[in-house]
Amino acid sequence: MNIKLLTLIATIFIMTAFSISAKSKLSEYKCHVLTEDKIEAVIDVSSKVNSTVAAEKAVFKKGYKLPQNKKKVIKEVFQCIPSNIEFSTSSVRTLDEYTLR
């Protein structure tokens, strides 16, 4: 009986550990945006939900900060894609290449 109880406790512990690690994993996106100053930029965004819509919402909450400048308000999000995929437009791909990470 002790072996069954220990097996049950170990199983619950392992399932809980997998559940916690799955919830804490963030999805990484990059978004092509327009700031309040009419500056186009590519910014990196992390989202708890694996969805481009969630990434777009996170962009508006996060804002954007250039080095040594104040935080910029995002006026428009053109496109959000997973960070491991390239943008389809060549001008945005170039902008993405020059983005400091």
N, C-alpha and C positions, 0 to 999 in steps of 0.2 A: 504494500500500500504506500509506503514511503517513496518508492521509486516512481509510482504513478503521480504522486503529488509533486515531486521534484520535476518530473517531465512536464506536467501541466504548468507549473510556475515558470520554468525555462521557456516554454512555448509562448506564454503570455508576455514575458520579458522581451523576447526576440520580436514578436509582432508589434509591440509598443515601440521598440527601437526603430524598426522599419517605418512605422507610421510617422514618427517624429522627424526622421530624416527626409521623408518624402514631402512633408509639409514645409520644412525649413528651406527646401531647395528653391532658389529663385530662377526665373526665366530671364535671360538677357536679351535685350532688343536694342536696335539702333533706329533712331527716328530722324527723318528729314523734316525740319521745322522752319518757321518764319517767326522771328522775334518782333517785339513791339517797335524796334528801330529799323524794321525791314531788312534784317540781316538773316540770310539763309545759313543754316548750320545743321550738322549731324550730331546728335547727342546720344549718349548711352543711357539706357533706362533698365532698371530691374523691376520685375513684377512677380508677385507671389502666384498670380494666375497665369497660366500658359495661354495667353490670348493677346492678339495685337490690339484689340479694343481696350483691354486693361492697360497695355503699355501706353496707348494714347492718353488715357485718363491720367496715368502717372506722370506723363510729360507736363500736363497742365498744372498738376499739384507741385511738381518739383521745380519748374522754372529752369533757367539756364544761367550759368555763371561763367563768363570769360575770365581768364587769369587777370587779376588786379582790376577788375571792374565789378560794379554792383550787379546784383541778380537781375536778369532780364525776364520779362513776362513773355510767354509763348502766345502768339496770336493765332497761329494756324499750324496744324500738323498735316503734312502732305502724305507721309507714308511711314509706317513702322514695320520693320521686318526683324526676324531673328538675327542675332549678331553674327552668326556664322554664314549668312547668305549675303550676296552682293546686290546692290541696288540695280535696277534695270536701266536707268538713265545714265549715260556716260558723264554728264556734268555732276550728277549727285555722287557717282562713284569717285570722281576726282575730289570732290569736297570731302568725302569719307576718308580718302587716302591721306589728306592733309589734316584730318582731325587728330589732335593729340590725345593719346590714351595712356 
